[in-house]
Amino acid sequence: MFVDGFICERTVRRVSEDERAALTELWQQRWPGCPPVGYKLRDPCRDVWVRFHSLPESKRYAEDESEYTVVLERYNTVLDELFAGADVYVITPLWTTEAEVPSSQAVTGYWQSLLVEDDPDPEFRTYCHLFATRRPWWRGCIDELLRDIADEKVAGALITDTRMQRIHYPYDGGADVFLTTSEERDRMRDRHADWLSRHPSGL
């Protein structure tokens, strides 16, 4: 709902404790064997994956406002095609070397924790604590987050529909997108052929 040009905060809510198990089950049904960690999805899900670069000539980082405009335009164009008119989950990670969720974060939409990198030395183990917010998608609603991702201030966020059928994984330099079928992937890839890598691997 919009009031005086602003979206009502009540339409944006953190995932409740009661929703955690259902959300985990939904993810496991749709993406079995794949943790909800963006960079770990690409290899097992390559048949439905496409990568778009954020700037012409695969330039990685924006240097002025005109380039930030291009970065956000590309992010939002794809997000609109995926989620326009629907609610989404915005999933953000907190990376630590500790298995416990920091007490300051424990009640802010906590979903689950994953051991992402195991190591005999505890100082080199990496845990990913995931937090989820549900909100209506509208163009520009997460531009602040997307800009931080483009500047490498934030890493690992995922945006997905509430059935977790499609995933947008923005990173500094572009976005990995996961669709429902390879045919759907091909259609989206062809619509934005100018945003693709020239490398044969698509990276």
Secondary structure, DSSP 8 states (H G I E B T S, - for coil): -EETTEE-GGG-EE--GGGHHHHHHHHHHHSTT--S-HHHHTTTTGGGEEEEESSGGG--S--SHHHHHHHHHHHHHHHHHHHTTSEEEEEEEEEESSSS--GGGTTSSEEEEEEEE--SSGGG-EEEEEEEEEEE--TTTTHHHHHHHHTTSS---EEEETT---EEEEETTEEEEE-SSHHHHHHHHHHTGGGS-SSTT--
